[in-house]
Amino acid sequence: MIVLVDIGNSNIVLAIHNGKIHETYRYKTDTSKSIDEYYVLLKDIIKGASGMIISSVVPQLNIIFKNLAIKYLKLDPMFIGPGVKTGVQIVVDNPKEVGADLVASANAVVTEYAETAIVVDMGTATTITYIENRVIKGISIMTGLITSKDALISKASQLSQFEFKTPTKIIATNTVDCLNSGLIYGHSYMIKGIVEEIKKRFKTDLKVIVSGGASRFVKDMFDDSYIFDDLLLLKGLYNIYQKNN
């Protein structure tokens, strides 16, 4: 039983792989929690684990999860980073700047979909990664959908929090529908525009795989040429764990 952990800026997503990836669990990222506090949250899920692999973009929590695994599971977790075989190469100005989450997702894409592809990851930031022949060639980073919503609400006195829903029209007639239309249409067309520009620049038609916690809010805005995979990063973590064991 392998524990798969994705530590993101907004959420920690955890799953168990025991023949396949079972139910996923999502927790708010909290750098103030101790080893023991996280164990209380996770103990019913991780008990009996024989291995753990972690993708983290929150360095403050790395030591917390490492020591949690050592103390309570008696195992040394694997972190995506230097020295770990990932199945993909990184050819950018500073490879160390590429997040572990993007590397794990890239592994899943080249393993399951195509060795040349575009990956859209919708989290705190929305990132668009171009992979060519199993090599990460470059990334575009923009403000994430939920981050955009929260920033707008915090700066506009007359706006309040609301739930995302698929807009039924581009021009709406009440505040909530106007916000849904602007944010969801706007973010979707931003993604489509960058994807089309990548295809044009590299003169090729590519598979586009979309993942990340916010992807569910925009799924209805894309046609079937876009592949949505909620488990993409977790699949990559398991592949990398197997590759290194």
C-alpha positions in Angstrom: 0.0 0.0 0.0 1.6 3.2 -1.2 0.6 6.7 0.1 0.6 9.3 -2.6 0.8 12.9 -1.4 0.6 16.2 -3.3 1.4 19.2 -1.1 0.2 22.3 -2.9 0.0 25.9 -1.9 -3.8 25.7 -1.3 -4.5 22.1 -0.7 -2.9 18.8 0.3 -4.3 15.9 -1.8 -3.7 12.4 -0.6 -4.5 9.0 -2.0 -3.7 5.3 -1.4 -2.5 3.1 -4.3 -3.3 -0.5 -3.5 -3.6 -2.1 -6.9 -5.1 1.1 -8.1 -5.7 4.7 -6.9 -8.6 4.6 -4.5 -10.5 7.6 -3.1 -8.7 10.9 -2.8 -8.7 13.1 0.2 -8.2 16.9 0.2 -7.1 19.1 3.1 -6.3 22.8 3.4 -2.6 23.4 3.4 -1.6 24.6 6.8 2.1 25.3 7.6 1.4 25.9 11.2 0.3 22.3 12.0 2.7 20.0 13.7 3.7 16.4 12.9 1.2 15.1 15.4 -1.6 17.3 14.3 -1.2 16.1 10.7 -1.0 12.5 11.9 -4.3 12.8 13.7 -5.9 14.0 10.5 -4.4 11.3 8.3 -3.9 8.3 10.6 -7.0 6.4 9.5 -5.9 6.7 5.8 -2.2 6.0 6.0 -2.1 3.2 8.6 -0.5 0.1 7.2 1.4 1.9 4.4 4.5 0.3 3.0 5.7 3.3 1.1 5.1 7.0 0.6 6.0 9.4 -2.2 5.5 13.2 -2.0 5.3 16.0 -4.5 5.6 19.3 -2.6 5.8 23.0 -3.6 5.6 24.0 0.1 9.2 23.5 1.5 8.0 24.3 5.1 5.9 21.1 5.1 8.6 18.7 3.7 10.2 18.1 7.1 6.8 17.7 8.7 5.7 15.0 6.4 9.1 13.3 6.4 9.2 13.1 10.2 5.5 12.0 10.3 6.3 9.1 8.0 9.4 8.1 10.0 7.8 8.5 13.4 4.4 6.8 12.8 5.0 4.6 9.7 8.6 3.7 10.2 9.5 4.5 6.6 11.5 7.2 4.8 9.3 8.9 2.3 10.4 9.7 -1.3 10.3 13.3 -2.5 10.2 14.3 -6.1 13.5 16.1 -6.6 17.2 15.8 -7.5 18.4 12.2 -7.6 14.9 10.7 -8.3 14.3 9.1 -11.7 11.2 10.6 -13.2 11.1 9.4 -16.8 11.1 13.0 -18.1 13.9 15.5 -18.7 13.8 19.2 -18.0 15.4 21.6 -20.5 14.8 25.1 -19.2 17.1 27.9 -17.8 17.0 26.6 -14.3 15.5 23.0 -14.0 15.4 23.3 -10.2 12.7 26.0 -10.6 10.3 23.5 -12.2 7.8 22.3 -9.5 7.6 18.7 -8.4 3.9 18.7 -9.2 4.6 19.6 -12.8 7.2 16.9 -13.1 4.8 14.3 -11.7 2.1 15.3 -14.0 4.5 15.2 -17.0 5.4 11.7 -16.1 1.8 10.6 -16.2 1.2 12.3 -19.5 4.2 10.7 -21.3 3.4 7.3 -19.7 -0.3 7.3 -20.5 -1.1 9.7 -23.3 1.7 11.0 -25.5 5.4 11.8 -25.4 4.7 15.2 -26.9 1.8 17.0 -25.4 0.5 20.1 -23.5 -0.4 19.8 -19.8 -2.7 22.3 -18.1 -2.6 22.2 -14.3 -5.3 24.3 -12.6 -4.4 24.9 -9.0 -3.4 28.1 -7.0 -1.7 29.0 -10.3 -2.7 27.7 -13.7 0.3 26.4 -15.5 0.6 25.2 -19.1 3.6 22.9 -19.8 4.9 22.0 -23.2 6.5 18.5 -23.4 8.3 17.3 -26.5 9.6 13.8 -26.8 9.5 13.3 -23.0 11.3 16.6 -22.4 9.8 19.6 -20.5 10.6 22.4 -22.9 8.8 25.3 -21.1 6.0 26.5 -19.0 3.5 29.4 -18.9 2.2 30.5 -15.5 -0.9 32.6 -14.8 -3.1 33.3 -11.8 -5.3 30.4 -11.0 -9.1 30.6 -11.3 -9.9 30.4 -7.6 -7.0 32.8 -6.8 -8.4 35.3 -9.3 -11.9 35.0 -7.7 -10.5 35.5 -4.2 -8.4 38.5 -5.2 -11.3 40.2 -7.0 -13.6 39.6 -4.0 -11.0 41.0 -1.5 -10.6 44.2 -3.5 -14.2 45.0 -4.5 -16.3 46.1 -1.5 -19.7 45.3 -3.1 -18.8 41.7 -4.2 -19.1 38.7 -1.9 -18.1 35.1 -2.1 -20.1 32.8 -4.5 -20.0 29.3 -5.9 -18.8 28.6 -9.4 -21.3 27.2 -11.8 -21.2 26.8 -15.6 -22.4 30.1 -17.1 -25.4 29.8 -19.4 -24.7 33.1 -21.3 -21.7 35.3 -21.9 -23.5 38.5 -20.9 -25.4 38.1 -17.6 -27.9 40.2 -15.7 -27.1 39.7 -12.0 -23.9 39.9 -10.1 -23.2 36.2 -9.4 -23.9 35.2 -13.0 -21.8 38.1 -14.2 -18.9 36.9 -12.1 -19.3 33.3 -13.2 -19.4 34.4 -16.9 -16.4 36.7 -16.6 -14.2 34.4 -14.6 -15.0 31.1 -16.2 -15.3 32.3 -19.8 -12.2 34.5 -19.2 -10.0 31.7 -17.8 -11.2 29.2 -20.3 -10.4 31.4 -23.3 -7.1 32.4 -21.7 -6.1 28.7 -21.6 -7.4 28.0 -25.1 -5.5 31.0 -26.5 -2.2 30.0 -25.0 -2.7 26.3 -26.1 -3.4 27.4 -29.7 -0.4 29.7 -29.7 1.8 26.8 -28.6 0.4 24.6 -31.3 1.0 27.4 -33.9 4.6 28.1 -32.7 5.6 24.4 -32.7 3.6 23.7 -35.9 2.0 20.6 -34.5 -1.4 19.4 -33.3 -1.0 18.0 -29.7 -3.0 16.2 -27.1 -3.9 18.6 -24.3 -4.4 17.1 -20.9 -6.1 19.2 -18.1 -5.9 18.5 -14.4 -5.9 20.2 -11.1 -8.5 21.1 -8.5 -10.1 24.0 -10.4 -10.4 22.1 -13.7 -13.9 20.8 -12.7 -15.3 24.3 -12.9 -14.3 24.8 -16.6 -14.7 21.3 -18.0 -18.0 22.1 -19.7 -16.3 25.0 -21.6 -14.0 22.7 -23.5 -14.7 20.3 -26.3 -13.6 16.6 -26.5 -10.2 17.4 -27.9 -9.2 18.4 -24.3 -8.6 15.4 -22.0 -9.6 15.9 -18.4 -7.8 13.7 -15.8 -8.4 14.4 -12.2 -5.8 11.8 -11.1 -3.0 12.9 -13.4 -0.5 14.0 -10.8 -1.2 11.1 -8.4 -0.7 8.6 -11.3 2.6 10.3 -12.0 3.6 9.9 -8.4 2.9 6.2 -8.4 4.8 5.7 -11.7 7.8 7.5 -10.3 7.7 5.5 -7.0 7.7 2.3 -9.1 10.6 3.5 -11.3 12.7 4.1 -8.2 11.9 0.9 -6.5 
